[in-house]
Amino acid sequence: MSDTAQGGRPQGEGAARKTLGSERGGGDPATRGRTTIADGVVEKIAGMAARDVLGVHAMGSGLSRTFGAVRDRVPGGRSVTRGVKAEVGEVQTALDLEIVVEYGVAIGEVARAVRENVIAAVERMTGLEVVEVNIAVSDVKLPDEEEEEEAEPRLQ
């Protein structure tokens, strides 16, 4: 009969002596537990990495940016996860991003740069494998467009 149960945990009296050995706690400390990463953590990392790319004006659809503009005015209310959705598993993650690009940029090049930056940041910071980054370009910011988020309120 085996001295360990499924999952590698010792069973019985003989097992305790075998796992202690000369090392205290038995083995590499990095393998003594589990680390879980919340979807929101990956979303924040991806959101920050996407915003760092030249040519990305904003994240999210027009409606989410409108609601976000109100939230941004509340101290501590700025949401870096706007326009980002992550599905996180034990070792992999998949991301969906919605971006607004600046007028005049090559959308394909911006999307490629966003994808590369997001994958590098998420994999470096979390150790998760990024299996896909889907990018939806929801709008183009024209040079003469007034910024919805910076527009003066009609009432004072």
C-alpha positions as a Markdown table, in Angstrom:
| # | Residue | x | y | z |
|---|---|---|---|---|
| 1 | Met | 0.0 | 0.0 | 0.0 |
| 2 | Ser | 1.2 | 3.5 | -0.8 |
| 3 | Asp | 2.4 | 5.9 | 2.0 |
| 4 | Thr | 0.8 | 8.9 | 0.4 |
| 5 | Ala | -2.8 | 9.7 | -0.5 |
| 6 | Gln | -3.9 | 11.2 | -3.8 |
| 7 | Gly | -2.4 | 14.7 | -3.9 |
| 8 | Gly | 0.8 | 13.7 | -2.2 |
| 9 | Arg | -0.3 | 14.1 | 1.4 |
| 10 | Pro | 1.3 | 11.6 | 3.8 |
| 11 | Gln | -0.9 | 9.0 | 5.5 |
| 12 | Gly | -0.1 | 6.8 | 8.5 |
| 13 | Glu | 2.7 | 6.7 | 10.9 |
| 14 | Gly | 5.5 | 5.7 | 8.5 |
| 15 | Ala | 4.8 | 8.5 | 6.1 |
| 16 | Ala | 5.5 | 11.2 | 8.7 |
| 17 | Arg | 9.0 | 10.0 | 9.2 |
| 18 | Lys | 9.6 | 9.7 | 5.4 |
| 19 | Thr | 8.6 | 13.3 | 4.6 |
| 20 | Leu | 10.6 | 15.0 | 7.4 |
| 21 | Gly | 14.0 | 13.7 | 6.4 |
| 22 | Ser | 16.9 | 16.1 | 6.7 |
| 23 | Glu | 15.0 | 19.1 | 5.2 |
| 24 | Arg | 12.5 | 20.8 | 7.5 |
| 25 | Gly | 9.0 | 20.7 | 6.0 |
| 26 | Gly | 10.1 | 18.3 | 3.2 |
| 27 | Gly | 11.1 | 19.7 | -0.1 |
| 28 | Asp | 11.0 | 22.9 | -2.1 |
| 29 | Pro | 9.1 | 25.7 | -0.4 |
| 30 | Ala | 7.7 | 26.8 | -3.8 |
| 31 | Thr | 5.7 | 23.5 | -4.1 |
| 32 | Arg | 4.1 | 23.8 | -0.6 |
| 33 | Gly | 0.8 | 25.3 | -1.5 |
| 34 | Arg | -1.3 | 26.8 | -4.3 |
| 35 | Thr | -1.5 | 30.3 | -5.7 |
| 36 | Thr | -4.7 | 31.4 | -7.3 |
| 37 | Ile | -5.0 | 34.6 | -9.3 |
| 38 | Ala | -8.4 | 36.4 | -9.6 |
| 39 | Asp | -9.8 | 37.4 | -13.0 |
| 40 | Gly | -9.7 | 41.0 | -11.8 |
| 41 | Val | -6.0 | 40.9 | -11.2 |
| 42 | Val | -5.3 | 39.7 | -14.8 |
| 43 | Glu | -7.8 | 42.3 | -16.1 |
| 44 | Lys | -5.9 | 45.1 | -14.4 |
| 45 | Ile | -2.5 | 44.0 | -15.7 |
| 46 | Ala | -3.9 | 43.6 | -19.2 |
| 47 | Gly | -5.7 | 47.0 | -19.0 |
| 48 | Met | -2.5 | 48.8 | -18.0 |
| 49 | Ala | -0.4 | 47.1 | -20.6 |
| 50 | Ala | -2.9 | 47.9 | -23.4 |
| 51 | Arg | -3.1 | 51.6 | -22.4 |
| 52 | Asp | 0.7 | 51.8 | -22.7 |
| 53 | Val | 0.6 | 51.1 | -26.4 |
| 54 | Leu | 0.9 | 54.2 | -28.7 |
| 55 | Gly | -2.3 | 54.6 | -30.7 |
| 56 | Val | -4.7 | 53.3 | -28.0 |
| 57 | His | -6.8 | 56.3 | -27.0 |
| 58 | Ala | -9.2 | 54.6 | -24.6 |
| 59 | Met | -10.5 | 51.2 | -23.5 |
| 60 | Gly | -14.2 | 50.0 | -23.7 |
| 61 | Ser | -17.2 | 50.9 | -25.7 |
| 62 | Gly | -18.8 | 54.3 | -25.8 |
| 63 | Leu | -21.4 | 53.3 | -23.2 |
| 64 | Ser | -18.8 | 51.9 | -20.8 |
| 65 | Arg | -16.6 | 54.9 | -21.3 |
| 66 | Thr | -19.6 | 57.2 | -20.4 |
| 67 | Phe | -20.3 | 55.3 | -17.2 |
| 68 | Gly | -16.5 | 55.2 | -16.5 |
| 69 | Ala | -16.2 | 59.0 | -16.9 |
| 70 | Val | -18.7 | 59.4 | -14.0 |
| 71 | Arg | -16.8 | 56.8 | -11.9 |
| 72 | Asp | -13.5 | 58.5 | -12.7 |
| 73 | Arg | -14.7 | 61.7 | -11.0 |
| 74 | Val | -15.1 | 59.8 | -7.7 |
| 75 | Pro | -11.8 | 59.7 | -5.8 |
| 76 | Gly | -10.3 | 56.2 | -6.3 |
| 77 | Gly | -12.9 | 55.3 | -8.8 |
| 78 | Arg | -10.8 | 55.1 | -12.0 |
| 79 | Ser | -11.2 | 51.6 | -13.5 |
| 80 | Val | -8.3 | 50.2 | -15.3 |
| 81 | Thr | -10.3 | 47.1 | -16.1 |
| 82 | Arg | -12.8 | 49.0 | -18.4 |
| 83 | Gly | -12.8 | 47.2 | -21.8 |
| 84 | Val | -11.1 | 44.1 | -20.5 |
| 85 | Lys | -12.5 | 40.7 | -19.7 |
| 86 | Ala | -10.4 | 37.8 | -18.6 |
| 87 | Glu | -11.1 | 34.1 | -18.1 |
| 88 | Val | -8.5 | 32.6 | -15.7 |
| 89 | Gly | -7.8 | 28.9 | -15.3 |
| 90 | Glu | -5.2 | 27.2 | -13.2 |
| 91 | Val | -2.3 | 27.6 | -15.7 |
| 92 | Gln | -3.9 | 29.6 | -18.6 |
| 93 | Thr | -5.8 | 32.7 | -19.3 |
| 94 | Ala | -7.8 | 34.2 | -22.3 |
| 95 | Leu | -8.5 | 37.9 | -22.7 |
| 96 | Asp | -11.0 | 40.0 | -24.6 |
| 97 | Leu | -10.2 | 43.7 | -25.0 |
| 98 | Glu | -12.2 | 46.5 | -26.4 |
| 99 | Ile | -10.2 | 49.5 | -27.5 |
| 100 | Val | -10.6 | 52.9 | -29.1 |
| 101 | Val | -7.7 | 53.9 | -31.4 |
| 102 | Glu | -6.4 | 57.3 | -32.5 |
| 103 | Tyr | -7.3 | 58.4 | -36.0 |
| 104 | Gly | -4.4 | 57.9 | -38.4 |
| 105 | Val | -2.8 | 54.8 | -36.8 |
| 106 | Ala | -2.6 | 51.5 | -38.6 |
| 107 | Ile | -5.2 | 49.5 | -36.6 |
| 108 | Gly | -3.6 | 46.1 | -37.4 |
| 109 | Glu | -0.3 | 47.3 | -36.1 |
| 110 | Val | -1.8 | 48.8 | -32.9 |
| 111 | Ala | -3.7 | 45.5 | -32.3 |
| 112 | Arg | -0.5 | 43.5 | -32.8 |
| 113 | Ala | 1.4 | 45.8 | -30.4 |
| 114 | Val | -1.4 | 45.6 | -27.8 |
| 115 | Arg | -1.5 | 41.8 | -28.1 |
| 116 | Glu | 2.3 | 41.6 | -27.6 |
| 117 | Asn | 2.4 | 44.0 | -24.7 |
| 118 | Val | -0.6 | 42.4 | -22.9 |
| 119 | Ile | 0.8 | 38.8 | -23.3 |
| 120 | Ala | 4.3 | 39.9 | -22.1 |
| 121 | Ala | 2.9 | 41.7 | -19.1 |
| 122 | Val | 0.4 | 39.0 | -18.0 |
| 123 | Glu | 2.8 | 36.1 | -18.5 |
| 124 | Arg | 5.7 | 37.9 | -16.7 |
| 125 | Met | 3.6 | 39.0 | -13.7 |
| 126 | Thr | 1.3 | 36.0 | -13.3 |
| 127 | Gly | 3.2 | 33.0 | -14.8 |
| 128 | Leu | 0.0 | 32.1 | -16.6 |
| 129 | Glu | 0.1 | 31.1 | -20.2 |
| 130 | Val | -2.0 | 33.6 | -22.3 |
| 131 | Val | -3.7 | 31.4 | -24.9 |
| 132 | Glu | -5.5 | 34.2 | -26.7 |
| 133 | Val | -6.0 | 38.0 | -26.8 |
| 134 | Asn | -9.1 | 39.0 | -28.8 |
| 135 | Ile | -9.2 | 42.7 | -29.6 |
| 136 | Ala | -12.3 | 44.6 | -30.7 |
| 137 | Val | -11.8 | 48.1 | -32.0 |
| 138 | Ser | -15.0 | 49.9 | -31.1 |
| 139 | Asp | -14.2 | 53.4 | -32.2 |
| 140 | Val | -11.7 | 55.8 | -33.7 |
| 141 | Lys | -10.9 | 59.1 | -31.9 |
| 142 | Leu | -10.9 | 61.9 | -34.4 |
| 143 | Pro | -8.6 | 64.8 | -33.8 |
| 144 | Asp | -11.4 | 67.4 | -33.6 |
| 145 | Glu | -13.8 | 65.3 | -31.5 |
| 146 | Glu | -14.6 | 66.6 | -28.1 |
| 147 | Glu | -13.7 | 64.1 | -25.5 |
| 148 | Glu | -16.9 | 62.8 | -23.8 |
| 149 | Glu | -15.0 | 62.1 | -20.6 |
| 150 | Glu | -13.7 | 65.7 | -20.5 |
| 151 | Ala | -16.9 | 67.5 | -21.6 |
| 152 | Glu | -18.1 | 70.3 | -19.4 |
| 153 | Pro | -21.3 | 69.4 | -17.5 |
| 154 | Arg | -24.3 | 71.2 | -18.8 |
| 155 | Leu | -25.5 | 72.2 | -15.4 |
| 156 | Gln | -23.5 | 73.8 | -12.6 |
